[in-house]
Amino acid sequence: WTKTNRIPLSYIELIDFLNDTVLFVGEGSSLNNLKSTDGGNTWINITIPPTYLSLTKFQFIDDNSAYALARIGSTTRRLIKTTDGGVSWSNLDSTRTGLTGFRFINKNEGWLFGIKLLRTTDGGNTFTNVTLPNNFYNPSSIDVLNDSIIAMGGMNYKVIMHVNLQVHITA
């Protein structure tokens, strides 16, 4: 490991690299999110709209385009998108509870996951529900290898219900 440049944050919760010059780091809060376009020599603040409490995920698509999962409340998150390097953000069709992450493979195609798995092919303007395998719940990560192979992580659990029934007779 070689330390190259100091990142001007004391706590880092999010990090994303487009390449060796375009970097994003954030505390997750709505205020402290930084972008570098010169490999970390200089940093600019990326401001997200004040309606969001924090970012929980960030992904560059190119130098100016990125997606972020922004937290509104304790369980509600919204996918937001920038096409001007983080100067402005647009809301996408994704207000749902239980969202935990996303993954885009290009500007148009991506997946939202959490309680369900949702897919977009129009840059996040609309999403369709993707049927999960039997006994597979809460997808938490996804990677697309090619048109026919998708690797997905999540939970597979069986709910066991135990009921203890007691009857009391009073005479």
C-alpha positions in Angstrom: 0.0 0.0 0.0 1.1 3.5 -0.8 -0.5 6.6 0.6 -0.8 9.1 -2.2 -3.1 11.9 -1.2 -4.8 12.9 2.0 -8.6 12.7 1.9 -10.0 15.7 3.8 -12.5 13.7 5.9 -12.0 12.2 9.3 -14.7 9.5 8.7 -15.4 7.7 5.4 -18.4 5.6 5.0 -18.7 5.6 1.2 -16.1 5.4 -1.5 -16.3 4.8 -5.3 -13.7 5.0 -8.0 -14.5 5.5 -11.7 -10.8 5.2 -12.5 -7.5 6.4 -11.0 -8.4 10.0 -11.4 -12.2 10.3 -10.7 -12.9 9.4 -7.0 -15.8 9.9 -4.6 -15.6 9.7 -0.8 -18.3 10.5 1.7 -19.3 10.4 5.3 -22.7 9.3 4.3 -24.1 12.5 5.6 -25.9 15.0 3.4 -23.1 17.5 3.9 -19.7 15.8 3.6 -19.4 14.1 0.2 -16.4 14.9 -1.9 -15.3 14.3 -5.5 -11.8 14.5 -7.1 -11.1 14.5 -10.8 -7.3 14.5 -10.4 -6.6 11.4 -8.4 -7.1 13.0 -5.0 -4.9 16.1 -5.3 -7.9 18.4 -5.0 -11.5 17.8 -3.8 -14.8 19.5 -4.4 -17.9 19.2 -2.3 -20.8 17.2 -3.8 -24.1 18.6 -2.4 -27.2 16.4 -2.3 -30.6 18.0 -1.9 -31.5 19.0 1.6 -34.5 16.7 1.7 -32.1 13.7 2.1 -30.6 12.8 5.4 -27.6 10.8 4.0 -26.3 8.7 1.2 -26.1 4.9 1.7 -24.6 4.0 -1.7 -22.8 5.9 -4.6 -21.7 4.7 -8.1 -20.1 6.6 -10.9 -21.1 5.7 -14.5 -18.8 8.2 -16.2 -17.0 11.5 -15.3 -20.3 13.4 -14.9 -22.9 10.8 -14.3 -23.5 9.0 -11.1 -26.3 7.3 -9.1 -26.8 7.5 -5.4 -29.2 5.9 -2.9 -30.3 8.7 -0.6 -32.1 8.1 2.8 -35.3 10.0 3.4 -36.4 8.4 6.7 -35.4 5.4 8.7 -36.5 2.8 6.1 -37.3 4.9 3.0 -34.6 5.5 0.4 -34.7 7.0 -3.1 -32.5 6.5 -6.1 -31.1 9.9 -7.3 -29.1 10.6 -10.4 -26.7 13.3 -11.5 -25.5 14.0 -15.1 -23.5 17.1 -14.3 -20.9 15.8 -11.9 -23.0 16.2 -8.7 -24.1 19.9 -9.2 -27.8 18.9 -9.5 -29.7 15.7 -8.8 -32.9 14.3 -10.2 -35.2 11.9 -8.3 -36.0 8.6 -10.0 -38.9 6.2 -9.8 -37.8 4.4 -6.7 -39.6 5.6 -3.5 -39.9 2.3 -1.7 -39.2 0.9 1.7 -36.6 -1.8 2.2 -34.1 -0.6 -0.4 -30.6 -1.5 0.5 -28.5 -1.0 -2.6 -28.3 -0.8 -6.4 -25.9 -1.7 -9.2 -25.8 -0.1 -12.7 -23.8 -1.6 -15.6 -24.2 1.4 -17.8 -26.3 4.7 -17.9 -29.5 2.8 -18.8 -29.4 -0.7 -17.2 -29.4 -1.3 -13.5 -30.9 -3.1 -10.5 -32.4 -1.9 -7.2 -32.4 -4.4 -4.4 -33.6 -4.9 -0.9 -36.9 -6.6 -0.1 -37.4 -7.0 -3.8 -35.2 -7.0 -6.9 -36.1 -4.3 -9.5 -34.6 -3.7 -12.9 -34.5 -0.6 -15.1 -33.5 -0.4 -18.7 -34.2 3.4 -19.1 -31.8 4.9 -16.6 -34.0 4.6 -13.6 -37.1 6.3 -15.0 -39.1 3.1 -14.5 -38.5 -0.2 -12.8 -40.0 -3.7 -13.2 -40.1 -6.4 -10.6 -37.7 -9.4 -11.2 -38.8 -12.7 -9.8 -36.4 -14.1 -7.3 -35.5 -17.8 -7.0 -37.6 -19.9 -4.6 -36.6 -19.3 -0.9 -34.3 -16.4 -1.8 -35.0 -13.3 0.1 -33.6 -9.8 0.5 -31.0 -9.5 -2.3 -28.1 -7.6 -1.0 -25.6 -7.6 -3.9 -25.6 -8.2 -7.6 -23.1 -8.3 -10.4 -23.7 -8.9 -14.1 -21.2 -11.1 -15.8 -22.9 -11.0 -19.3 -26.3 -11.1 -20.9 -27.2 -14.5 -19.4 -25.3 -14.7 -16.1 -26.1 -12.6 -13.1 -24.5 -13.4 -9.7 -26.6 -12.3 -6.7 -26.1 -12.5 -3.0 -28.9 -12.4 -0.4 -30.6 -14.6 2.2 -32.1 -18.0 2.1 -33.9 -18.8 5.2 -36.8 -20.9 6.4 -39.3 -19.5 8.9 -40.1 -21.9 11.7 -43.0 -21.1 13.8 -43.4 -22.6 17.2 -46.6 -22.2 19.0 -46.9 -23.2 22.7 -50.6 -23.6 23.4 -51.6 -23.8 27.0 -55.1 -24.5 28.2 -56.1 -23.6 31.8 -59.3 -25.0 33.3 -60.6 -23.5 36.4 -63.2 -25.3 38.5 
